[in-house]
Amino acid sequence: MASAATVCRMGVRVSGTVQGVGFRPFVFRLADELALAGWVRNDERGVEVEVEGDHKAVSVFLARLSSDAPPLARVEGVTAEPLLARGERGFQIVASTRKHDADTPVAADAATCPDCLSELFDPTDRRYRYPFINCTNCGPRFTIVRGVPYDRPLTTMAGFAMCAACRAEYEDPLDRRFHAQPNACPACGPRVRLLDATAGAPDVLDATAGAPELAGVAANAPVAGAAEAAPDAVAAAAELIAGGAIVAVKGLGGYHLACRADSRDAVGALRARKRREERPFALMVADSAAAHRLALVADEEAELLESPARPIVLAPAREDAPVAAEVAPGVRELG
């Protein structure tokens, strides 16, 4: 135990992109590792911390706030000022405060991380094929926020009460969903619906037989209790696309229109509906290996494609790429 002479307390301000990136759970675990007391919270300017303990441990704590920050965080500044020691024990995440106008950025949305992807395709996992899977390392951020500090009540997830299993993850410091604000599962989170142009449930076989007229795949209504048995909207939408339909997927920032890139009829219909005569369309691929089969993707482009941002990358099209010319008319690159 540190002697009174070696104990200090510091008030710390961390600025930058430090909300919506798992920064408070990171601070909690760091303080616990270093046997420090105090608290951490979000406010309208970033993250505020008070930490108390052995002087050397506090110095290490301050240095690691930047060096060991979560992958999605961008720490722009760490300032600290001495405070009177209180003899406090234990460290905790306390309620956010808002006293002034908002002056802190919220992290951008991040692509699904490897851990969540592993769960997504694991038939034994309770989030198997759940489209809204996320954790503190990935998922929606900026496009669900309604205000700062970044907390669930100030996001579009406010209407979805976490079930017992999700709440247990949210409150477990050792879980990667510790304080993950969009945390949800099929039992308590958003659900997917497939609607036709009349806002009704489509007959998949009939819809693929004729001219495609799909309104979209969407989910945005609060629910309670266990998930109801329902047709697999995602699989049905995939079947429709495979059959030549155009599907509007309601995403975080609007509607994404999807169709088969190797179908001249489908791409042509999409161009006609959007009144977009020549501007290239972007392609969606499952991974960088699929991108390599369509275009000459260099290492730098492959790295970008696999990054959390998952940006659109331009690369020279392969001569044998199974892509309709109407996707990028008169252009040698594919996006």
BAKOL-603686 format. One record per residue: x, y, z of N, C-alpha, C in turn; residue in three letters. Coordinates in steps of 0.1 Angstrom, whole numbers, plus 2048, in hexadecimal, padded with zeros to 3 digits. Layout:
<atoms>
XYZXYZXYZALA ...
</atoms>
This chain:
<atoms>
8087F480080080080080980C800MET 8058167F880D8227F780C82B804ALA 81683180881683A81380F84780FSER 80B84E81A80485B81780C86480FALA 81A86381182386D80A82386A7FBALA 82085E7F782185A7E981485A7E2THR 80985D7E97FC85D7E37F986B7DDVAL 7F386B7D17EF8787CC7E28767C4CYS 7DB8817C27CE8807BA7CF88A7AFARG 7CA8877A37CB88F7987BD891791MET 7BA89D78D7AE89F7857B389F776GLY 7AD89776E7B28957607A7898756VAL 7AB89F74C7A28A27407A889C734ARG 7A189372D7A588D72179C892715VAL 7A289870B79B89D70079E8966F3SER 7958976E97978906DC78B8886DAGLY 78D87E6D17828746CF7838696D9THR 77C86C6E477D8636F076F85E6F5VAL 7658616ED75885D6F17538536E6GLN 74D8486EB74883E6E17538356DCGLY 75E8346E376982C6DF76E8226EAVAL 7668216F576A81970077481F709GLY 77582C70978083371177D832720PHE 77183372576E832733771824738ARG 76D81973177180C73578080A735PRO 78781072B79580F72B79B816737PHE 79682173B79C829747799820753VAL 78D81B754789812760793807761PHE 79680075779E7F47577AD7F875AARG 7B18037557BF8087577C080C766LEU 7B781376B7B781777A7B780A782ALA 7AF80177F7AF7F47877BC7ED786ASP 7C27EC77A7CF7E67797DA7EC781GLU 7D97FA7837E380178A7DF803799LEU 7D47FD79D7D07FF7AB7CD80D7AFALA 7C78147A67C48227A87B58247ABLEU 7B282E7B37A48327B679F83E7AEALA 7928407AF78D84C7A87818497A0GLY 77F85179577485078C77785577ETRP 76E85277576F857767761859762VAL 75F86475A75286675475386E747ARG 74986E73F748876733742883737ASN 74688E73073E89A73173E8A1723ASP 73A8AD7227388B37157458B770EGLU 7518B671675E8B97107678AD70EARG 7628A171276B89571076988C71BGLY 77588872177587F72D77C886739VAL 77588574477B88A75077E87F75AGLU 78A88076178E87576A79487C776VAL 79187578279887878E79E86B792GLU 7AC86B7957B385F7987BC8617A4VAL 7BC8577AD7C48587B97CB84C7BCGLU 7D884D7C17E08417C47EE8457C5GLY 7F683A7C480583C7C48098457B9ASP 81284E7BD8178597B381C8527A6HIS 8248487A782A84279B81F83B793LYS 81583579A80B82E79280283978BALA 8008447917F884F78B80085477FVAL 80D85578081585A774814850768SER 81484376C81383976180583A75BVAL 7FB83C7647ED83D75F7EB848755PHE 7F18547587F085F74F7F685D742LEU 80285674280985473680184A72DALA 7FB8407337F583572B7E783A726ARG 7E284572B7D584A7267D684C717LEU 7E28517137E48537047EA8476FDSER 7F48417037FC8366FD7F48296FBSER 7EA8267047E381A7047D481C701ASP 7D18276FC7C282B6F97BC8206F0ALA 7AF81F6F17A88156E87AA8186D9PRO 7A980E6D17AC8106C27A581B6BBPRO 79881D6BF7908286B87928356BELEU 7998366C979B8436D07A584C6C9ALA 7A48596CA7AE8626C57B086D6D0ARG 7BA86A6D97BD8736E47C487F6DFVAL 7BF88B6E17C58976DC7CC89E6E8GLU 7C889C6F47CE8A26FF7CB89C70CGLY 7D589C7157D28977237D88A272CVAL 7D08A87347D58B273E7D18AD74CTHR 7DA8B07557D88AC7637DB8B776DALA 7D48B77787D78C17837D68BA790GLU 7DE8BD79A7DE8B67A77D28BA7AFPRO 7CC8B07B67C18B37BF7C58AD7CDLEU 7BD8B07D67BF8AB7E47BB89C7E4LEU 7C48947EA7C18867EB7B58847F5ALA 7AC87A7F27A08787FA7A086B801ARG 7AA8627FE7AB8558047A084C7FEGLY 79C84F7F27928487EB79683A7E7GLU 78D8307E77908237E378781E7D8ARG 78D8177CF7858127C378381C7B8GLY 7818177AC7808207A177281D79APHE 76C82779575F82578F75C82E783GLN 75382A77B74E832770741839775ILE 74184677673684D77B72D854770VAL 72285977471885E76A71E86A763ALA 71B86B75672087774E71A884753SER 72188F75071B89C75371B8A4747THR 7138AE7477128B873C70F8C6742ARG 7198CE7427178DB7487198E773ELYS 71F8E47337218EE72871D8E871BHIS 71F8F071071C8EC7037258E16FFASP 7218D86F67298CC6F27358D16EAALA 7408CB6EE74D8CF6E77568C36E6ASP 7518B86E275A8AC6E07548A46D5THR 75D89E6CD7598966C27548886C6PRO 74C8826BF7478746C174E86C6B6VAL 7528606B97598576B07508546A4ALA 75785269975084D68D74B83F68FALA 74183A68773D82C687749824683ASP 74A81868875580F685750802681ALA 7577FC6777537EF6727547E467CALA 74C7DA67B74B7CF6847587C9687THR 75C7C769376A7C369776A7B3696CYS 7777AE69677879F69477179769FPRO 77179C6AC76A7956B675B7946B4ASP 7557A06B074779F6AD7437976A1CYS 74C79769774A78F68B74A78068FLEU 75377D69875476F69C74776A6A3SER 7417736AB7347706B17297706A7GLU 72A77969E71F77B69471D76E68CLEU 72876668972775A68172874D689PHE 72674F69772774369F71973F6A3ASP 71473369E70772E6A070372D6AFPRO 70D72B6B770B7296C570A7366CDTHR 70D7426C770D74F6CD6FF7556CDASP 6FC75C6D86EE7626D86ED76D6CFARG 6F77726C96F677D6BF6F97776B1ARG 6F776A6AF6F97646A26F176B697TYR 6F877168D6F27786826E9783686ARG 6EC78A6916E57966966EB7A268FTYR 6E47A96866EA7B367E6EF7BF686PRO 6EA7C16926EE7CD69A6F87CA6A4PHE 7007C06A370B7BC6AC7157C76ADILE 71B7CA6B97257D46BB72B7D26C9ASN 7367D96CB73D7D96D87447E76DACYS 74C7E86E47537F56E675E7F76DBTHR 7617ED6D376B7EF6C97657F16BBASN 7587F06B97527F16AC7447F56ADCYS 73E7F86A17307FB6A072D80969EGLY 72080D69F71B81A69D71F8246A8PRO 7238306A572683A6AF7208476AAARG 72684E6A172285B69D71485C698PHE 71085269070285368A6F784E693THR 6FA84A69F6EF8486A86EE8526B4ILE 6F885B6B46F98646BF6EF8706BDVAL 6E98746C86E08806C76E588B6D0ARG 6F08896D76F68936DF70188E6E7GLY 7098966ED7148926F6712897704VAL 71789070E71F88570E719879707PRO 72287070271E8646FA71985A704TYR 70D85970770784F7106FA84A709ASP 6F683E70C6EA8377056DE840705ARG 6DA8487106CE85070F6CF85B705PRO 6DB85E7006DD8696F66E08626E8LEU 6DC8566E66DE84F6D96D084A6D5THR 6CF8456C86C383F6C36C08326CATHR 6C982D6D26C78206D96BF8236E7MET 6BC82F6E96B58336F66A982B6F9ALA 6A18276EE6958206F06968116F1GLY 6A280C6F16A47FE6F26AA7FA700PHE 6A37F57096A87F17166AF7E4715ALA 6BB7E471A6C47D871A6BE7CC722MET 6BE7C071C6BA7B47236C47B172ECYS 6C17A77376CA7A47426D87A073DALA 6D97987326E579472D6EE79F727ALA 6E77A87206EF7B471B6F37BD726CYS 6EA7BF7306ED7C873B6F97C2743ARG 6FA7B57447057AE74B7127B1744ALA 7127B173771E7B472F7227C2731GLU 7187CB73071A7D97317207DD73FTYR 71D7D67497227D975772F7D175BGLU 7347C975273F7C075674C7C7750ASP 7557CB7597617D275576A7C974CPRO 7697BC74D7717B374576B7AF738LEU 75F7B47357587B172975B7BC71EASP 75D7B87127607C37087547CB705ARG 7487C870A73C7D070873A7D9715ARG 7447D971E7437E272A7407F0725PHE 7357F5729731803725730806716HIS 72D7FB70F72A7FD70071C8026FFALA 71B80F6FB70E8156FB70480F6F1GLN 70880A6E56FD8046DD6FB7F56DFPRO 7007F06EA6FF7E26ED6F17DD6ECASN 6EF7D26E56E27CC6E36E37BE6DEALA 6D87B76DD6D77A96D86CA7A76D2CYS 6C779B6CC6BA7996C66AE79A6D0PRO 6B17986DD6A67986E76A27A66EBALA 6AB7B06EA6A87BD6EF6AB7C86E5CYS 6B27C66DA6B67D16D16AD7D26C5GLY 6B17DA6BB6AA7DC6AF6A87CF6A7PRO 69E7CE69F69C7C369769B7C7688ARG 69D7BD68069C7BF67168F7BB66CVAL 6897C466367D7C065B6807C264DARG 6797BA64567A7BB63666C7C0631LEU 66C7CB62A65F7D16256607D2616LEU 6547D160F6547D46016507E25FFASP 64D7E65F264A7F45EF63D7F85F5ALA 6357EF5FA6287F360062A7F360FTHR 6367F16146397F06236337E4629ALA 6317D962162D7CD6256387C2624GLY 6357B762A63F7AC62963F7A661CALA 64A7A561464A7A060664A791606PRO 64478C5FB64677E5F865377D5F0ASP 65D7775F566A7775EF66A7715E1VAL 6637665E066375F5D365C7685C8LEU 65176E5CC64A7765C26527835BFASP 6597885C96617955C766D7935BEALA 6727865BE67E7845B56797805A7THR 66D77D5A566877859866678358FALA 66278F59365F79A58A6697A658DGLY 6647B258966C7BE58B66E7C059AALA 67A7C359F67D7C55AD6777D25B2PRO 66F7D15BD66A7DD5C366A7DC5D2GLU 6767DC5D86787DA5E667A7E85EDLEU 6727EA5F86747F75FF6807F6608ALA 6827EB60F68F7EB61768F7E2623GLY 69B7E162869D7D963569F7E463FVAL 6987E364A6997EE6546967E8662ALA 69B7EF66C6987EC67A69A7F8683ALA 68F7FC68A69180869368680969DASN 6807FF6A16758006AB6797F96B8ALA 6788016C467B7FB6D16737EE6D3PRO 6797E46D96727D86DC6747D46EAVAL 66C7CB6F066E7C66FD66C7B76FDALA 6737B07066727A170767A79A6FDGLY 67778D6FC67E7846F367B7876E4ALA 6847856DB6827876CD67777E6C8ALA 66E7836C066377B6BA6697736AEGLU 6637676AC66775F6A0662767694ALA 66B76968A66877067E67076B672ALA 66C76D66667476965B68177065BPRO 68B76A65569977065569977B64AASP 69878764E6977926456A479463DALA 6B07916446BC79363D6BE789632VAL 6BB77C6356BC77262B6B3774620ALA 6A777962369D77C6196A2787610ALA 6A87916166AD79C60E6B8798605ALA 6C178F60A6CC78A6026C67825F6ALA 6BC77A5F86B57725EE6B077C5E3GLU 6AA7865E76A47905DE6AF7965D5LEU 6BA79A5DC6C57A05D46CA7965CAILE 6CC78A5CE6D17805C56C877E5B9ALA 6BB7805BB6B177F5B16B078B5A8GLY 6B87955AB6B77A15A26B07AD5A8GLY 6AC7AC5B46A47B75BA6AE7C25BFALA 6A87CE5C26AF7D95C86AA7DA5D6ILE 6B27DA5E06AE7DA5EE6B47E75F4VAL 6AB7EE5FB6AF7FA6026B27F6611ALA 6BE7F76156C17F36236C280062CVAL 6BA8016366BA80C63E6C680B647LYS 6D08146456DC81364D6DC81F657GLY 6E882165D6E982B6676E8839662LEU 6ED83B6556ED8496506E384B644GLY 6DA8416426D08436386CD835631GLY 6C98356256C682861E6D1825614TYR 6D58186156DF81360B6D880A601HIS 6D980E5F46D28065EA6DC7FB5E5LEU 6D87EF5E56E17E45E26DA7DB5D7ALA 6E37D75CD6DE7CD5C36EA7C55BECYS 6E87BC5B66F37B35B06FB7BC5A7ARG 7087BC5AA7127C45A27157BE594ALA 7117B15937147AA5867087A957DASP 6FD7B05816F17B05796EF7BD573SER 6F07BD5656EE7CA55E6DF7CF560ARG 6D67C65616C87CA5626C67D1570ASP 6CB7CB57B6CA7D05886D17DD58AALA 6DD7DE5856E57EB5866DE7F557DVAL 6DA7F25716D37FB5696C680156FGLY 6BE7F85766B27FC57D6B6806588ALA 6C080358F6C480B59A6C8819595LEU 6D081A58A6D38265846C782E580ARG 6BD82757A6B182E5756A9834581ALA 6A982C58C6A18315986A883D59FARG 6B583C59F6BC8475A66BF85359CLYS 6BC85158F6BF85B5856CE85F586ARG 6D68545876E48565886EA84F57BARG 6ED8575716F18515646FF84B563GLU 70985256871684E56671F84C573GLU 71C85357D72485358972684458EARG 73284059173483259572D82E5A2PRO 7298225A372481C5B072F8165B7PHE 72E8155C473880E5CD7338005CEALA 73D7F75CF73B7E85D173C7E45DFLEU 7347DB5E47367D55F173C7C85F0MET 7467C55F874D7B85F874E7B3606VAL 74E7A660874E7A061575C7A261CALA 7677A36157747A561B77E7A9610ASP 78A7AB6147947AF60A7977A5600SER 79679860479878D5FA78E78E5EFALA 7817915F27777935E777B79F5DFALA 7807AA5E57847B65DD78F7B25D4ALA 7997AA5D87A47A65CF79F79E5C3HIS 7937985C478E7905B878879A5AEARG 7857A65B277E7B05A97887BA5A4LEU 7927BD5AC79B7C95A87A97C55ADALA 7B37CD5A77C17CC5AB7C37D45B7LEU 7C27CE5C37C27D55CF7D07D45D5VAL 7D77E05D77E47E05DD7E37DF5ECALA 7EF7DD5F27EF7DB6017E97E6608ASP 7EC7F36047E67FF60A7D77FF60AGLU 7D27FB5FE7C37FB5FD7BD7F0605GLU 7C47E56057BE7DA60D7BE7DD61CALA 7C87E46217C97E862F7BD7F2632GLU 7BA7FB6297AF80462B7A27FD62BLEU 7A07F36227947EB6227917E462FLEU 79C7E063579B7D864279B7E164EGLU 79C7EE64D79D7F765878F7F965ESER 78E7FE66A781800671778809669PRO 77E81266177681C65976F81564DALA 77580A64877080463C76C80E631ARG 77581662C77282062277081A614PRO 76B82260B76A81E5FD7788215F7ILE 77E8165F178C8175EC78B8155DDVAL 79281D5D579381C5C679F8135C2LEU 79C8095BA7A78015B57A47FD5A6ALA 7AE7FA59E7AC7F65907A47E958FPRO 79A7E95877917DE5857997D357EALA 7977C658279C7BB57A7947B956DARG 79B7B55637947B35567897A9557GLU 78A79E56078179456177779656CASP 7777A257276E7A457E7607A257AALA 75879A58274A79857F7417A3583PRO 7437AF57D73C7BB5817367C1574VAL 72A7C55747237CB56972A7D8565ALA 72C7DA5587327E755472A7F3559ALA 71D7F155B7157FD56071880156EGLU 7207F95767247FD58372D80A583VAL 73780A57A74081557974381856AALA 73981D56373B81F554746829551PRO 74F82454875A82D54376582F54DGLY 76582755876F82956377781C564VAL 78481D56678C81156778D80C575ARG 78A81457F78B81058D77D80B592GLU 77D80359C7717FF5A47738055B2LEU 7688095B876880D5C57638035CFGLY 
</atoms>
